[in-house]
Amino acid sequence: MGNNLEKYTDVVNCPVRNVLDRFGDKWSTLVLLLLDEAAVMRFNELHKAINGISQKMLAVTLKTLEADGLIIRTQYPEIPPRVEYKLSERGSSLLPHIQNLVKWANTNFDAIEESRVSYKR
C-alpha cells in the first residue's frame, strides 16, 4: 500500500477518523450548527432546541466539543451561575464543511432512502 493510504488505515493515528469520531456523533454537528445560527447559547437553550437529547448527553457533547477547541465555554461569576457557549475560531472554520455536508445530504437523501429500500432483501 502506498504511503498516502497508510495514514488512513492507521485506526489510532488517522486524522480523518480521529476528528470525525469526535464531532460525527448523533449530537455534535447539531450543536455546532445551532451555535453558528445563534452565536451564543446557554445550556438550557441548547437543551430545549435539541429534541430528544438528555441533559447528560448534552453535557458530554459540550465537553467533547470544548476539549477539541471547537466551542468556547464561558462561565460568569453570578448567582445563579450563567454559562454560555459559542463557536471558537476552529469551530467556525469547520462550519462551511459541515454546511456542505448538510447540503449534500439534503440533495441526496431521497435517492439514498430509495437505495436502502431496494437493497433490503
C-alpha positions as CSV (number, residue, x, y, z in Angstrom):
1,M,0.0,0.0,0.0
2,G,1.3,3.5,-0.9
3,N,2.3,6.0,1.8
4,N,-0.7,8.2,1.1
5,L,-3.2,5.4,2.0
6,E,-1.3,4.2,5.1
7,K,-2.3,7.3,7.1
8,Y,-6.0,6.4,6.6
9,T,-5.6,2.7,7.5
10,D,-3.9,3.5,10.9
11,V,-7.0,3.4,13.1
12,V,-5.4,5.2,16.0
13,N,-3.4,7.9,14.2
14,C,-5.6,8.7,11.2
15,P,-6.5,12.4,11.5
16,V,-9.7,11.9,9.5
17,R,-11.1,9.1,11.6
18,N,-10.0,10.7,14.8
19,V,-11.7,14.0,14.0
20,L,-14.8,12.5,12.6
21,D,-15.2,10.3,15.6
22,R,-15.3,13.3,17.8
23,F,-17.8,15.5,16.1
24,G,-19.5,13.0,13.8
25,D,-21.8,11.6,16.6
26,K,-25.5,12.0,16.8
27,W,-25.5,15.4,18.5
28,S,-22.2,17.3,18.0
29,T,-22.9,18.5,14.4
30,L,-26.3,19.8,15.5
31,V,-24.8,21.7,18.5
32,L,-22.3,23.3,16.1
33,L,-25.0,24.3,13.6
34,L,-27.1,25.8,16.4
35,L,-24.2,27.8,17.8
36,D,-23.5,29.0,14.3
37,E,-27.0,30.3,13.9
38,A,-27.4,31.8,17.4
39,A,-23.8,32.9,18.0
40,V,-24.1,32.3,21.8
41,M,-26.4,29.9,23.7
42,R,-26.8,28.8,27.3
43,F,-27.1,25.1,28.3
44,N,-30.9,25.2,28.7
45,E,-31.4,27.0,25.4
46,L,-29.4,24.2,23.7
47,H,-31.3,21.5,25.6
48,K,-34.7,23.0,24.5
49,A,-33.6,23.4,20.9
50,I,-32.4,19.8,20.5
51,N,-35.3,17.5,20.6
52,G,-34.5,14.2,22.3
53,I,-31.2,14.9,23.9
54,S,-30.8,14.2,27.6
55,Q,-29.1,16.8,29.8
56,K,-26.3,14.3,30.5
57,M,-25.6,13.6,26.8
58,L,-25.7,17.4,26.1
59,A,-23.2,17.9,28.8
60,V,-20.9,15.2,27.4
61,T,-21.2,16.6,23.9
62,L,-20.4,20.1,25.0
63,K,-17.3,18.9,27.0
64,T,-16.1,16.9,24.0
65,L,-16.5,19.9,21.6
66,E,-14.8,22.2,24.2
67,A,-11.9,19.7,24.6
68,D,-11.3,19.7,20.9
69,G,-11.4,23.5,20.8
70,L,-14.5,23.7,18.6
71,I,-16.5,25.7,21.1
72,I,-15.8,28.1,23.9
73,R,-17.5,27.8,27.3
74,T,-17.7,31.0,29.4
75,Q,-18.8,30.9,33.0
76,Y,-19.9,34.1,34.6
77,P,-19.5,34.5,38.4
78,E,-23.1,35.3,39.1
79,I,-25.8,33.7,41.3
80,P,-27.2,31.6,39.8
81,P,-24.2,30.8,37.7
82,R,-24.5,31.6,34.0
83,V,-22.7,29.6,31.4
84,E,-22.6,30.4,27.7
85,Y,-21.3,28.5,24.7
86,K,-20.2,29.8,21.4
87,L,-18.1,28.6,18.4
88,S,-14.4,29.0,18.6
89,E,-12.4,30.2,15.6
90,R,-11.6,26.5,14.9
91,G,-15.3,25.6,15.2
92,S,-16.2,28.4,12.8
93,S,-13.6,27.2,10.3
94,L,-15.3,23.7,10.4
95,L,-18.8,25.1,9.7
96,P,-18.5,25.6,5.9
97,H,-17.5,21.9,5.6
98,I,-20.5,20.8,7.8
99,Q,-22.8,23.0,5.8
100,N,-21.6,21.5,2.5
101,L,-22.2,18.0,4.0
102,V,-25.7,19.1,5.1
103,K,-26.4,20.4,1.6
104,W,-25.1,17.2,0.0
105,A,-27.3,15.1,2.4
106,N,-30.4,17.2,1.6
107,T,-29.7,16.8,-2.1
108,N,-29.1,13.1,-1.9
109,F,-31.4,11.9,0.9
110,D,-34.3,10.7,-1.2
111,A,-32.1,8.8,-3.5
112,I,-30.2,7.2,-0.6
113,E,-33.6,6.2,1.0
114,E,-34.6,4.6,-2.3
115,S,-31.4,2.7,-2.4
116,R,-31.8,1.5,1.1
117,V,-35.3,0.2,0.4
118,S,-34.2,-1.5,-2.8
119,Y,-31.2,-3.0,-1.0
120,K,-33.2,-4.8,1.7
121,R,-33.9,-8.3,0.7
